[in-house]
Amino acid sequence: MSLKHPRAKQPRVTALSVDPLYDLGGETIPRHRIGPHEVTPSVAYETIHDELMLDGNARMNLATFVTTWMEPEAERLLQETFDKNMIDKDEYPQTAELEMRCVNILAHLWNAPDQGNATGCSTTGSSEAAMLGGLALKRRWQHKRRAEGKPADKPNLVMGINVQVCWEKFANYWDVEMRLVPMEGDRLRLGAEEAVAMCDENTIGVVAVLGSTFDGSYEPVKEICDALDAYQERTGIDIPVHVDGASGAFVAPFVDPDLEWDFRLPRVSSINVSGHKYGLVYPGVGWIIWRDASHLPEDLIFWVNYLGDNMPTFALNFSRPGAQVIGQYYNFLRLGFEGYRKVQQYSRDVATRLADQIAALGPFELLTRGDALPVFAFVLKPEVENYTVFDVSAALRERGWLLPAYTFPKNREDIAALRVVVKRGFSHDMADLLIEDIKRQLPRLQAQPTPVHNADTHTGFHH
């Protein structure tokens, strides 16, 4: 079966005529099968380069959390190390050393008790890291249940309905019941009381998200841990917490140092993060850190004899690039704590200022204002009936802005919002350009008799 985007259309032209100056003797380049002959590097490059011009400008993509700008020196390091395979630790020992330095840096940043000998690894992204954290939770629960002579065949995992789709994949692929706490009223994220209400002896853990993709807000990790402490006192059931810090775990340590969400809370067992989001590295790299070695069951670790060395590995794949790990270490070395603090604080300043400017325009109402993650969501006021957030998104796309419009999940599907993700490379100046373009489009939108786009007809957006 071929996996195809639902909106993808098969182009009518199946072969490409090439500029005659390239002198291919009148031959064409087929698009959907391999060509009969080689072409020169310049022809291959220009052909693909010209097609890619139709992609959006990554710096104007306000939908993605993924890093779209790195310093030239970092890019040079990445180019020099694209050929390094992260799994070949015996062949590339210094790349492996930099990986473990990053693991220890993150363990220290998140206040792990065993910082000198941290337990963790790099991954292809935060989704893989989250799944590894989930697997460790499941296996620890299974070991405990079997040791107690109890059945271990019905594990469940509690989380808010706002979680990223990787958790749905985890539950589906590894046969774990996904217990989703729905949104209710003004509560658009997981609450402590609601999380505990879904727990029982088969709960392998509770996932708390430090930075919801829907609105940028932090979930109350400490409140959830405190509620689970009380639950254990009442029932004797000990339930760990995994923090999905995909974005916030690279933000909160630097700009919210007093917020308790990490290993300072004894119930936090593991934390995942995206290095390619607010870790400021190009895709793809993620990280997973456990409180200590006891929270990662040994039977999940494979010892592989590969290229002359016996090495441990815990991953969902095998070969993957080492360049992004080196890029992560570059950022740690280059920026240090104060540099990261400046970058994240600047992003937050841009986000909160931009949010206030959008609110001042009149037709919009803020759901959040970017004072947690540098991310905010906003809606149209109820009295606006002749255009939708999907119309706003489509109008701004004409100027190159990729501003996502989407509906919230079950129980609050009535909320249709726009969301802005501010990250490194998006400046106050660019924010002012966005505001001017919104102002430029509003008169046309306000003159519409009826909405043009809705959730079904608008270009899709997926978290």
N, C-alpha and C positions, 0 to 999 in steps of 0.2 A: 504494500500500500504506500502511495506517495503522500507525504504530508505537505499540504499546500495551504497557503493563506486563503481564508474564505473569500477575500475580495480579489485575489490574484486572477488575472485574465491571461489566457494564452495569446501571445502576440501573433498577428497574422504573418509578419515577416519572419521567416525562419533562417534566412541567410543575410549577411551584411555585406553590402558593396563598400569597398575601401577606397579612400581618396586615391585617385590615379597617380598622384605624385609618389605614392609608396611603391608603385611599380610591382604589383603582384601578378602581372600578366593577365589581368581581367578576372582573376579568381575571386570568389567570395568567401567570407568566413562564416561557417555555419554556427548557429546559436544554440542548438539543442542536441548536437552530437559533436564528437571530436573531429577536427578538420583532418583532411588527408595529408597535409604538408605542414611543415614548420613555417612560422613567420618570424620576422626580426623582432628583437626585444622592443624597439621603438614603436613598431606597429601594435604589438600586444599592449604596450603601456598606454599609448594614446587612445586606442579603442576603448579600453576599460576606463581610463581617466575621463574621457568625454561622457560616457554613460553616467559615471558617478556624480557628475555636476548636477544631476537632477535630484540627488539627495538633499535633504534639508541641511542648513548650516548648523553644525553641532553646537556652536556657541549660543545660538538663538533657540536651542531646544530647552524649554522651561518644563518639559515633562520628565526628562530623565534625571535620575539621581547620580548617574554615572559621570565620572570625571571627563571633561572635554578639553582640558588644557593642562599641560605640564611645561616646566621650564626647558629651554633648549638643551641644557646640560643633562637633564634627566632623559630627554628623548634620545640623546646621543648614547647614553648608557644602555637604553633599551635596544637601540639598533645594534649595538656591539654584542648583545647577549641574546638576541632572538634565537640563536641556534643552540642554546643550552637547554637540556631536558631536565626538569626539576627532579625527576625520579632517579636520575643517574648520580646519586650522591657520592659514589666512589669515584666516578669520572670527573665530577665537578664539586670537589670537597669544599671549596670556598663559597660557592653558591649555597651549599647546604649549611655552612657556618653562618652566612648572613640570614638564612631562614630562621635558624634557632636564635640568633640575636633578636630578630623581630618578635619571635614568640616570647622571649624574656622581657623585651621592652613592653609588650602589651600586658603581660602578666603583672609587671610592676605598675603600669599605668592604671590597671583595674584592681589594684590592691590585693592580688592573690597572696595567700599566706606563704607559699613556697616559691618565692620569686627567683631564687638562685638556680632552681632546677625545674623550670616551668614545664607543664604538660600541655602540649598543643601542636598545631601544625598549620601550614598554609593549605589553601584549597583553590579551586578554580573560581570561586566566588562565594558570596554569603549563603546562597542556596545550598551548595554542597556542605558548607560548614554547619548550617542549621540541621541538615539531615544527619550528619555525623553526631551532632549533639543529641538529636532525637534517638538515634540508635543506641548511644551510651545510656540514655535514660531507660530505654526499653530493656536492654540487657541487664542493667543493675537491678531493675524491678523483677525480672524473671529469676535471677539468681536468688534474690531475697525470698521470693514466693516459694521457690522449690526447696530452699533450705528450711522453710517453715512447714513444708508438706502441704502447701496450698496450690490450687490450680493457677497456671500462668498463661492461659490461653485467651484472655479477654482484656488486653491492655487498652487504656484510653488516655488521651492527652487533651488537656483543657486549655483553651485559648479564646481570644476575642475573634469575632467574625471578620474583623479588619486585618487579619494576618495576611502576609504575602502568600502567593499561590504555592510556594515551595513547601509549605506545611501541609497543604492538601495532597501534594505529591508524596510527601513522606508517609502520611497516614494511609494513602492508597497503596503505595508500593510495599510497605512493611506491615500491613494488616493491623493497624492501630485505629481504634475508634476515635474519630475527631469530634470532640465535644466543643461546639462553638457557642460562645456567649453572644447573643444578639445585641445589636444596638437598641437603645430604648430612650425615647425622649431626647434630652440634650446630652445624654451619655453616648458618645460616639466611639468609645474605646472600651477595653476590658476594665471592670471594676473589681475590687478585692472581694466584696461580699458576693457578687455574682459568680466569680471564679470558684470560690470555696463551695458554693451551693451545688456545683456540678462534680465535685470530687468524691471519690470513694476509694475502697481498698484496691481497685484495679487502675487507679490513676498513676501513670508513670511520671507525670510532672505537669507543671503549669508553665506555659510560655507567656512571658511578658515582653511587649514590644517597646523598645526605647526609640520611638519615632515612627508613628503610624504613617504609612504611605498615603492614606486618604487625606490627612490634614496636618501632618507634621508634629502632632502632640506626643508627649511622653506618656506611657502608661505608668501607673503608680506602683513601681516595683516594691518599694519598702512597705506600702500598705498591703500589698498582696502577700509578701513574706510574713508580716505581722499577723495577718488573718490566718495564714497556714500554720503559724506557731500556735495560735489559739485553737485551731482545728485539731492539731496533734495532741494538745493537752486534753481535749474533750474525748478524742477517739483513739489515740495511740497511733494513728496513721501518719507516717512521715513522708511528706511529698516535696520533692525538690523543685526548684525554679530554674528554668533556662531563660536567659535574657537574649532575645533576638535584637541585638544592637546593630543591625545592618548599617544604619546611618548614625544613630545617636551615640554609639560607643566610641566614635571618633569626634564627637562634638561635646558631649557632657563633661568629660574629664578636663577639658580646656576652658570652657566658659560657664560651666555649672559645677564647680569643684565641691560644693557643699551638698549636692544632691546625692543621696545614698541609693544606689541602684546596682552596684557591682559586688565584688567579693567581700566587701565590708559587711555585707549581709550574709550570715552563715548559711542561709537556705539557698543561696545562689550557687548552683552546681557547675554551670558552664555558660559561656558567652560567645556568640558569633558576631562577626563584623565583616563588612565589605571594605577591603582595601581600595577598591576601585570606585567607591563613593566618596564619603568625606575623609577617607584615607588619602585621597588626592592622587591616586595612581590610575593610569589608563586600564581598561578591562583586559584580562580578568584575573583578579586575585581576591581571595577571602581568607579569613582566619577563624580558628576555633580554639578557645582556651578553656581548660578545665580547672576547677579550684585546686586540685592536686591529683596525683596519680591514682588515688583510690577511686576517683570519680570516672575513670576511663577503664572499663573492664579489660583485663589482659587478653581475654579470648577474642576481642575484636581486632587486635593487632596482628598483622601478618608479618612473618619473617621470611623475606624473599631472597633467594640466592640469585643475584642479578649482576652480570658483568663483573664477576670476580669478588663480590662482597655480599655478606649476609646482612640485610638491612631491614629495619622495621618500617611498616607502612600501614596507614589507616586512611583510606580514601575510597571514593566511588569510581575513580578512574586510575590510570597508571601514568602514561606519558603526558606531560603538560609543560608549558613554557616556564623557564626560570626567570625570564626578563622582568616580569612584573614584581616578583619578590625582590629583585635587585632595585627596582624602582621604589618599592616601599621602604627599603633600607635607606635609599638616597634621601627620601623625604624626612625620615627620622633624623638622619645625620644633618641634613641641610637646614631643617626648620627648628629642630629641638622643641621643647615644650612651649617656649615663648613664641616661636614662629607659628606653630599650630594654633596657639591661642589667638594671635593676631589675625590669621587667615579666617578662622571660624567666627571670631567676633565681627570682623568686617562683613562676612556673609550675613550674619544676623542683623547687623546695622542696616545693610541694604534691604533685607527682607522686611524688617519692621517699618522702615521709612516708606518703602514701596507699598506695603499693605495699607498704611495710613493714607497715602496719596490715592489709592484706588477707592478706599472707603469714602474719601472726600469728593469723589466724582458725582455721587448722587444715587445712581441706580443699584449700586452694589452694597452687599452686607457681608462683613467678615465672619467666617467661622473660627479661624485662628489668625494670628498676626505675625507668625514667624519668630516668636520669642522662646521656642523650644528648639526644634530643628529650624534652620533658616528656610522654612517652608511654610506656606500659608494657603488656605483655601477660602474661597468666597463664592457667594451666590447672588442671584438677582433678587431684589426686594419683591415681596408678594404682589405688589401693585403693577409690576412690569409683566404684561401679558402678551405683547405683540412681538417679542423676540425672546430667544432662549440663550442659555450659556453656550449651547452648541453653535448658535449663530455668531456669538462673540468670538468663539474659537475659530470658526471658519473665516470670519472677516480678518482676523489678525494673521491668519496663515497667508493671506494675500501679500502681506509685507514680510513674510519669512519667519514669523514667530510661531513656534510650536507650543501653544498654550492648551493643555489638555482639558477637556470637559468630560464629565463622567457622572454617573449616578452612584449613590451609596448603596451598600448591600441590604439584605433582608431586614425588614422592620423600619428602615429609613430610606427606602427606595424613592420616596418623594423628594429627597434632596438631590438636586442636580447642581454640581459645583464646578468651578474652575480652580486650578491649583498652580502655584508658582514655586518651583524649586530653585533656590539661589545657591550657587556654589562658586568655587574659585574660578575666576575668569568672567563672572557676571558682576559688573561694576555699577556704581551709582549712575554713571553716565549712560550705561546701557538701560538701566531702570528708567531713567528719564526719557530715553527714546521709546521705550515700551509705553509709558504713560501718554506721550504725545500721539502715538499710533492709536491707542485706545480712544483718546479724545477725538482723533480724526475720524474714527469709524462710528462713534456713538450717534451723531446726527442721522446718518444713513439708517442705522439700526432702529432708531427711535421713530423714523418715518415709515417703517414697515407696517403694513396693515395687520399682518399675521406672521407667526413664526415660520421660518423656512426649514430649519433643521431641528431634529430631535435625537434622542439616544439611538434610534434605529437607523437614521439616515446619515448621521454624522460619522466621519472617519473614526474608527474605533480606537479606544485607548485602554490598555490593560496594565494593571499594577504588576 
